[in-house]
Amino acid sequence: MFRGPGRRMMRRRRRRRMLIGGMIVVGTSSAMVKMSQQQAQQIQQATGKSPEDMSEEELNAAMQQQGIQPQPVTAEDQQAMAAAEENDPEEEA
């Protein structure tokens, strides 16, 4: 892809999948979705893609198609995701 002078390459944050308190949390610290392991498997079976490999839009569409309601994200979930991002040497910002 051509990048002219002064153009910056935008880097994408890697989406994560974390197990917190028996629930799956997928995404980044700025955009997380929380669901059960069974719901994550249901999405993967229906789409052929793992929830963490999907864009936010794809994941939301898949959840809607499967009738899956996300669980409320807690402050602890947000802290765990932020800590994981902070401690990842390969994280792109």
N, CA, C and O atoms as a GROMACS GRO file, in nm:
protein
  372
    1MET      N    1   0.085  -0.118   0.000
    1MET     CA    2   0.000   0.000   0.000
    1MET      C    3   0.089   0.123   0.000
    1MET      O    4   0.188   0.128   0.072
    2PHE      N    5   0.055   0.222  -0.079
    2PHE     CA    6   0.133   0.345  -0.088
    2PHE      C    7   0.102   0.436   0.030
    2PHE      O    8  -0.013   0.458   0.066
    3ARG      N    9   0.207   0.487   0.087
    3ARG     CA   10   0.192   0.584   0.197
    3ARG      C   11   0.270   0.708   0.157
    3ARG      O   12   0.392   0.704   0.145
    4GLY      N   13   0.202   0.817   0.137
    4GLY     CA   14   0.268   0.942   0.100
    4GLY      C   15   0.342   1.001   0.217
    4GLY      O   16   0.328   0.956   0.330
    5PRO      N   17   0.423   1.103   0.190
    5PRO     CA   18   0.497   1.169   0.298
    5PRO      C   19   0.400   1.226   0.402
    5PRO      O   20   0.296   1.281   0.369
    6GLY      N   21   0.437   1.212   0.524
    6GLY     CA   22   0.356   1.265   0.633
    6GLY      C   23   0.239   1.177   0.674
    6GLY      O   24   0.170   1.207   0.771
    7ARG      N   25   0.218   1.069   0.602
    7ARG     CA   26   0.108   0.978   0.640
    7ARG      C   27   0.160   0.880   0.743
    7ARG      O   28   0.271   0.829   0.732
    8ARG      N   29   0.080   0.854   0.840
    8ARG     CA   30   0.116   0.758   0.943
    8ARG      C   31   0.045   0.626   0.919
    8ARG      O   32  -0.072   0.622   0.879
    9MET      N   33   0.116   0.521   0.944
    9MET     CA   34   0.053   0.390   0.936
    9MET      C   35  -0.024   0.366   1.064
    9MET      O   36   0.031   0.378   1.174
   10MET      N   37  -0.152   0.334   1.050
   10MET     CA   38  -0.233   0.307   1.169
   10MET      C   39  -0.212   0.163   1.211
   10MET      O   40  -0.218   0.072   1.128
   11ARG      N   41  -0.188   0.142   1.337
   11ARG     CA   42  -0.169   0.007   1.389
   11ARG      C   43  -0.294  -0.034   1.464
   11ARG      O   44  -0.359   0.047   1.530
   12ARG      N   45  -0.325  -0.160   1.454
   12ARG     CA   46  -0.444  -0.214   1.516
   12ARG      C   47  -0.408  -0.284   1.647
   12ARG      O   48  -0.310  -0.358   1.653
   13ARG      N   49  -0.487  -0.262   1.748
   13ARG     CA   50  -0.466  -0.333   1.873
   13ARG      C   51  -0.512  -0.476   1.858
   13ARG      O   52  -0.614  -0.505   1.795
   14ARG      N   53  -0.436  -0.563   1.916
   14ARG     CA   54  -0.471  -0.705   1.911
   14ARG      C   55  -0.585  -0.732   2.007
   14ARG      O   56  -0.582  -0.691   2.123
   15ARG      N   57  -0.686  -0.802   1.958
   15ARG     CA   58  -0.798  -0.840   2.042
   15ARG      C   59  -0.756  -0.961   2.125
   15ARG      O   60  -0.679  -1.045   2.078
   16ARG      N   61  -0.804  -0.969   2.244
   16ARG     CA   62  -0.767  -1.075   2.336
   16ARG      C   63  -0.889  -1.156   2.377
   16ARG      O   64  -1.004  -1.114   2.362
   17ARG      N   65  -0.860  -1.273   2.428
   17ARG     CA   66  -0.962  -1.358   2.488
   17ARG      C   67  -0.910  -1.394   2.625
   17ARG      O   68  -0.803  -1.454   2.638
   18MET      N   69  -0.985  -1.358   2.727
   18MET     CA   70  -0.944  -1.383   2.865
   18MET      C   71  -1.057  -1.457   2.937
   18MET      O   72  -1.175  -1.435   2.910
   19LEU      N   73  -1.019  -1.544   3.026
   19LEU     CA   74  -1.114  -1.613   3.111
   19LEU      C   75  -1.110  -1.543   3.246
   19LEU      O   76  -1.008  -1.546   3.315
   20ILE      N   77  -1.221  -1.482   3.284
   20ILE     CA   78  -1.229  -1.409   3.411
   20ILE      C   79  -1.354  -1.456   3.484
   20ILE      O   80  -1.466  -1.438   3.436
   21GLY      N   81  -1.334  -1.515   3.600
   21GLY     CA   82  -1.447  -1.561   3.680
   21GLY      C   83  -1.541  -1.656   3.608
   21GLY      O   84  -1.662  -1.651   3.628
   22GLY      N   85  -1.486  -1.743   3.522
   22GLY     CA   86  -1.568  -1.839   3.452
   22GLY      C   87  -1.635  -1.785   3.326
   22GLY      O   88  -1.705  -1.859   3.258
   23MET      N   89  -1.614  -1.657   3.295
   23MET     CA   90  -1.671  -1.596   3.176
   23MET      C   91  -1.559  -1.559   3.079
   23MET      O   92  -1.446  -1.536   3.121
   24ILE      N   93  -1.591  -1.554   2.951
   24ILE     CA   94  -1.496  -1.515   2.848
   24ILE      C   95  -1.511  -1.364   2.826
   24ILE      O   96  -1.623  -1.314   2.810
   25VAL      N   97  -1.400  -1.293   2.824
   25VAL     CA   98  -1.399  -1.151   2.790
   25VAL      C   99  -1.314  -1.138   2.664
   25VAL      O  100  -1.198  -1.180   2.663
   26VAL      N  101  -1.372  -1.081   2.559
   26VAL     CA  102  -1.307  -1.069   2.429
   26VAL      C  103  -1.297  -0.922   2.391
   26VAL      O  104  -1.392  -0.846   2.412
   27GLY      N  105  -1.183  -0.882   2.335
   27GLY     CA  106  -1.169  -0.746   2.284
   27GLY      C  107  -1.044  -0.677   2.332
   27GLY      O  108  -0.940  -0.739   2.352
   28THR      N  109  -1.058  -0.548   2.350
   28THR     CA  110  -0.950  -0.463   2.401
   28THR      C  111  -1.005  -0.388   2.521
   28THR      O  112  -1.125  -0.393   2.548
   29SER      N  113  -0.919  -0.319   2.593
   29SER     CA  114  -0.967  -0.247   2.710
   29SER      C  115  -1.068  -0.138   2.674
   29SER      O  116  -1.148  -0.098   2.759
   30SER      N  117  -1.066  -0.091   2.550
   30SER     CA  118  -1.161   0.012   2.510
   30SER      C  119  -1.290  -0.045   2.450
   30SER      O  120  -1.389   0.027   2.437
   31ALA      N  121  -1.291  -0.172   2.415
   31ALA     CA  122  -1.410  -0.233   2.356
   31ALA      C  123  -1.412  -0.382   2.389
   31ALA      O  124  -1.351  -0.463   2.320
   32MET      N  125  -1.481  -0.416   2.497
   32MET     CA  126  -1.484  -0.554   2.544
   32MET      C  127  -1.625  -0.610   2.538
   32MET      O  128  -1.723  -0.537   2.549
   33VAL      N  129  -1.633  -0.742   2.519
   33VAL     CA  130  -1.759  -0.814   2.522
   33VAL      C  131  -1.739  -0.932   2.616
   33VAL      O  132  -1.638  -1.002   2.608
   34LYS      N  133  -1.834  -0.954   2.704
   34LYS     CA  134  -1.826  -1.062   2.801
   34LYS      C  135  -1.939  -1.162   2.774
   34LYS      O  136  -2.054  -1.123   2.758
   35MET      N  137  -1.902  -1.291   2.771
   35MET     CA  138  -2.000  -1.397   2.744
   35MET      C  139  -1.954  -1.526   2.811
   35MET      O  140  -1.842  -1.535   2.861
   36SER      N  141  -2.040  -1.624   2.810
   36SER     CA  142  -2.002  -1.754   2.866
   36SER      C  143  -1.916  -1.830   2.765
   36SER      O  144  -1.913  -1.797   2.647
   37GLN      N  145  -1.847  -1.932   2.814
   37GLN     CA  146  -1.766  -2.016   2.726
   37GLN      C  147  -1.856  -2.084   2.622
   37GLN      O  148  -1.818  -2.098   2.506
   38GLN      N  149  -1.973  -2.126   2.664
   38GLN     CA  150  -2.068  -2.192   2.574
   38GLN      C  151  -2.111  -2.095   2.463
   38GLN      O  152  -2.123  -2.136   2.347
   39GLN      N  153  -2.134  -1.969   2.497
   39GLN     CA  154  -2.172  -1.870   2.396
   39GLN      C  155  -2.058  -1.846   2.297
   39GLN      O  156  -2.082  -1.832   2.177
   40ALA      N  157  -1.934  -1.840   2.347
   40ALA     CA  158  -1.818  -1.822   2.259
   40ALA      C  159  -1.806  -1.940   2.163
   40ALA      O  160  -1.776  -1.921   2.045
   41GLN      N  161  -1.829  -2.060   2.212
   41GLN     CA  162  -1.825  -2.180   2.126
   41GLN      C  163  -1.938  -2.176   2.023
   41GLN      O  164  -1.918  -2.215   1.908
   42GLN      N  165  -2.055  -2.130   2.065
   42GLN     CA  166  -2.169  -2.120   1.974
   42GLN      C  167  -2.137  -2.025   1.859
   42GLN      O  168  -2.168  -2.054   1.744
   43ILE      N  169  -2.075  -1.912   1.890
   43ILE     CA  170  -2.036  -1.816   1.786
   43ILE      C  171  -1.933  -1.878   1.692
   43ILE      O  172  -1.943  -1.863   1.570
   44GLN      N  173  -1.835  -1.946   1.749
   44GLN     CA  174  -1.731  -2.007   1.667
   44GLN      C  175  -1.790  -2.114   1.575
   44GLN      O  176  -1.750  -2.124   1.458
   45GLN      N  177  -1.882  -2.194   1.625
   45GLN     CA  178  -1.944  -2.297   1.542
   45GLN      C  179  -2.028  -2.236   1.431
   45GLN      O  180  -2.030  -2.287   1.319
   46ALA      N  181  -2.097  -2.127   1.461
   46ALA     CA  182  -2.185  -2.064   1.361
   46ALA      C  183  -2.108  -1.988   1.254
   46ALA      O  184  -2.149  -1.985   1.138
   47THR      N  185  -1.995  -1.927   1.292
   47THR     CA  186  -1.922  -1.841   1.198
   47THR      C  187  -1.794  -1.904   1.143
   47THR      O  188  -1.745  -1.863   1.038
   48GLY      N  189  -1.742  -2.003   1.214
   48GLY     CA  190  -1.614  -2.061   1.174
   48GLY      C  191  -1.496  -1.978   1.219
   48GLY      O  192  -1.382  -2.009   1.185
   49LYS      N  193  -1.522  -1.873   1.295
   49LYS     CA  194  -1.415  -1.787   1.346
   49LYS      C  195  -1.424  -1.777   1.498
   49LYS      O  196  -1.533  -1.778   1.555
   50SER      N  197  -1.309  -1.769   1.560
   50SER     CA  198  -1.303  -1.749   1.704
   50SER      C  199  -1.344  -1.605   1.735
   50SER      O  200  -1.309  -1.515   1.659
   51PRO      N  201  -1.416  -1.580   1.844
   51PRO     CA  202  -1.460  -1.444   1.875
   51PRO      C  203  -1.347  -1.341   1.878
   51PRO      O  204  -1.367  -1.226   1.837
   52GLU      N  205  -1.229  -1.378   1.926
   52GLU     CA  206  -1.119  -1.281   1.933
   52GLU      C  207  -1.058  -1.251   1.797
   52GLU      O  208  -0.984  -1.154   1.781
   53ASP      N  209  -1.090  -1.335   1.696
   53ASP     CA  210  -1.041  -1.311   1.561
   53ASP      C  211  -1.138  -1.228   1.478
   53ASP      O  212  -1.112  -1.199   1.361
   54MET      N  213  -1.249  -1.190   1.537
   54MET     CA  214  -1.352  -1.113   1.467
   54MET      C  215  -1.338  -0.965   1.500
   54MET      O  216  -1.290  -0.928   1.608
   55SER      N  217  -1.380  -0.881   1.406
   55SER     CA  218  -1.385  -0.738   1.436
   55SER      C  219  -1.500  -0.714   1.533
   55SER      O  220  -1.585  -0.802   1.553
   56GLU      N  221  -1.503  -0.598   1.592
   56GLU     CA  222  -1.612  -0.565   1.685
   56GLU      C  223  -1.747  -0.576   1.614
   56GLU      O  224  -1.844  -0.626   1.671
   57GLU      N  225  -1.753  -0.529   1.490
   57GLU     CA  226  -1.878  -0.533   1.413
   57GLU      C  227  -1.919  -0.677   1.383
   57GLU      O  228  -2.036  -0.712   1.395
   58GLU      N  229  -1.822  -0.760   1.344
   58GLU     CA  230  -1.852  -0.901   1.314
   58GLU      C  231  -1.902  -0.973   1.439
   58GLU      O  232  -1.998  -1.050   1.432
   59LEU      N  233  -1.837  -0.948   1.552
   59LEU     CA  234  -1.876  -1.014   1.677
   59LEU      C  235  -2.016  -0.971   1.718
   59LEU      O  236  -2.097  -1.054   1.757
   60ASN      N  237  -2.045  -0.842   1.711
   60ASN     CA  238  -2.178  -0.794   1.746
   60ASN      C  239  -2.285  -0.854   1.655
   60ASN      O  240  -2.393  -0.892   1.702
   61ALA      N  241  -2.256  -0.863   1.526
   61ALA     CA  242  -2.352  -0.922   1.431
   61ALA      C  243  -2.373  -1.070   1.461
   61ALA      O  244  -2.486  -1.118   1.459
   62ALA      N  245  -2.266  -1.143   1.489
   62ALA     CA  246  -2.276  -1.285   1.520
   62ALA      C  247  -2.356  -1.307   1.648
   62ALA      O  248  -2.438  -1.399   1.656
   63MET      N  249  -2.332  -1.222   1.748
   63MET     CA  250  -2.407  -1.235   1.873
   63MET      C  251  -2.555  -1.210   1.849
   63MET      O  252  -2.640  -1.281   1.904
   64GLN      N  253  -2.586  -1.111   1.769
   64GLN     CA  254  -2.725  -1.080   1.739
   64GLN      C  255  -2.791  -1.195   1.663
   64GLN      O  256  -2.904  -1.233   1.694
   65GLN      N  257  -2.722  -1.251   1.564
   65GLN     CA  258  -2.776  -1.361   1.486
   65GLN      C  259  -2.801  -1.485   1.572
   65GLN      O  260  -2.895  -1.560   1.548
   66GLN      N  261  -2.716  -1.505   1.672
   66GLN     CA  262  -2.729  -1.621   1.760
   66GLN      C  263  -2.817  -1.594   1.882
   66GLN      O  264  -2.840  -1.683   1.963
   67GLY      N  265  -2.866  -1.472   1.895
   67GLY     CA  266  -2.952  -1.436   2.010
   67GLY      C  267  -2.876  -1.431   2.141
   67GLY      O  268  -2.931  -1.460   2.246
   68ILE      N  269  -2.749  -1.393   2.135
   68ILE     CA  270  -2.664  -1.389   2.254
   68ILE      C  271  -2.659  -1.246   2.308
   68ILE      O  272  -2.624  -1.152   2.236
   69GLN      N  273  -2.693  -1.231   2.434
   69GLN     CA  274  -2.685  -1.102   2.501
   69GLN      C  275  -2.554  -1.097   2.579
   69GLN      O  276  -2.526  -1.188   2.657
   70PRO      N  277  -2.473  -0.992   2.560
   70PRO     CA  278  -2.347  -0.984   2.636
   70PRO      C  279  -2.374  -0.963   2.785
   70PRO      O  280  -2.476  -0.906   2.824
   71GLN      N  281  -2.283  -1.011   2.865
   71GLN     CA  282  -2.290  -0.993   3.010
   71GLN      C  283  -2.231  -0.856   3.045
   71GLN      O  284  -2.148  -0.805   2.970
   72PRO      N  285  -2.272  -0.797   3.156
   72PRO     CA  286  -2.213  -0.668   3.195
   72PRO      C  287  -2.064  -0.681   3.224
   72PRO      O  288  -2.020  -0.774   3.292
   73VAL      N  289  -1.986  -0.588   3.172
   73VAL     CA  290  -1.842  -0.583   3.196
   73VAL      C  291  -1.820  -0.508   3.328
   73VAL      O  292  -1.873  -0.399   3.348
   74THR      N  293  -1.741  -0.568   3.417
   74THR     CA  294  -1.716  -0.508   3.548
   74THR      C  295  -1.584  -0.430   3.548
   74THR      O  296  -1.506  -0.439   3.454
   75ALA      N  297  -1.563  -0.354   3.652
   75ALA     CA  298  -1.437  -0.281   3.668
   75ALA      C  299  -1.320  -0.378   3.675
   75ALA      O  300  -1.212  -0.348   3.624
   76GLU      N  301  -1.341  -0.494   3.737
   76GLU     CA  302  -1.236  -0.595   3.746
   76GLU      C  303  -1.201  -0.648   3.607
   76GLU      O  304  -1.083  -0.671   3.577
   77ASP      N  305  -1.302  -0.668   3.523
   77ASP     CA  306  -1.277  -0.713   3.385
   77ASP      C  307  -1.192  -0.609   3.311
   77ASP      O  308  -1.096  -0.644   3.243
   78GLN      N  309  -1.229  -0.483   3.325
   78GLN     CA  310  -1.156  -0.376   3.258
   78GLN      C  311  -1.012  -0.368   3.308
   78GLN      O  312  -0.920  -0.348   3.229
   79GLN      N  313  -0.992  -0.383   3.440
   79GLN     CA  314  -0.857  -0.378   3.496
   79GLN      C  315  -0.773  -0.496   3.445
   79GLN      O  316  -0.656  -0.478   3.412
   80ALA      N  317  -0.832  -0.614   3.439
   80ALA     CA  318  -0.758  -0.732   3.391
   80ALA      C  319  -0.719  -0.716   3.245
   80ALA      O  320  -0.607  -0.752   3.208
   81MET      N  321  -0.808  -0.664   3.163
   81MET     CA  322  -0.777  -0.644   3.021
   81MET      C  323  -0.669  -0.537   3.004
   81MET      O  324  -0.577  -0.554   2.924
   82ALA      N  325  -0.680  -0.428   3.079
   82ALA     CA  326  -0.579  -0.321   3.071
   82ALA      C  327  -0.442  -0.373   3.115
   82ALA      O  328  -0.341  -0.340   3.054
   83ALA      N  329  -0.440  -0.455   3.221
   83ALA     CA  330  -0.313  -0.511   3.269
   83ALA      C  331  -0.253  -0.605   3.164
   83ALA      O  332  -0.132  -0.605   3.144
   84ALA      N  333  -0.336  -0.684   3.099
   84ALA     CA  334  -0.287  -0.776   2.996
   84ALA      C  335  -0.229  -0.697   2.879
   84ALA      O  336  -0.125  -0.735   2.825
   85GLU      N  337  -0.294  -0.590   2.839
   85GLU     CA  338  -0.243  -0.507   2.730
   85GLU      C  339  -0.111  -0.440   2.769
   85GLU      O  340  -0.018  -0.431   2.689
   86GLU      N  341  -0.106  -0.392   2.892
   86GLU     CA  342   0.015  -0.324   2.941
   86GLU      C  343   0.135  -0.418   2.947
   86GLU      O  344   0.248  -0.376   2.921
   87ASN      N  345   0.111  -0.542   2.980
   87ASN     CA  346   0.220  -0.640   2.998
   87ASN      C  347   0.255  -0.717   2.872
   87ASN      O  348   0.340  -0.806   2.877
   88ASP      N  349   0.193  -0.685   2.760
   88ASP     CA  350   0.218  -0.758   2.636
   88ASP      C  351   0.326  -0.684   2.557
   88ASP      O  352   0.301  -0.574   2.508
   89PRO      N  353   0.445  -0.742   2.543
   89PRO     CA  354   0.552  -0.675   2.471
   89PRO      C  355   0.526  -0.660   2.321
   89PRO      O  356   0.589  -0.578   2.255
   90GLU      N  357   0.433  -0.738   2.267
   90GLU     CA  358   0.403  -0.731   2.124
   90GLU      C  359   0.284  -0.642   2.095
   90GLU      O  360   0.245  -0.629   1.978
   91GLU      N  361   0.225  -0.580   2.196
   91GLU     CA  362   0.106  -0.497   2.178
   91GLU      C  363   0.136  -0.377   2.090
   91GLU      O  364   0.237  -0.308   2.109
   92GLU      N  365   0.048  -0.352   1.993
   92GLU     CA  366   0.060  -0.235   1.908
   92GLU      C  367  -0.044  -0.134   1.953
   92GLU      O  368  -0.159  -0.169   1.979
   93ALA      N  369  -0.004  -0.009   1.962
   93ALA     CA  370  -0.098   0.096   2.006
   93ALA      C  371  -0.134   0.186   1.892
   93ALA      O  372  -0.212   0.279   1.910
   0.00000   0.00000   0.00000
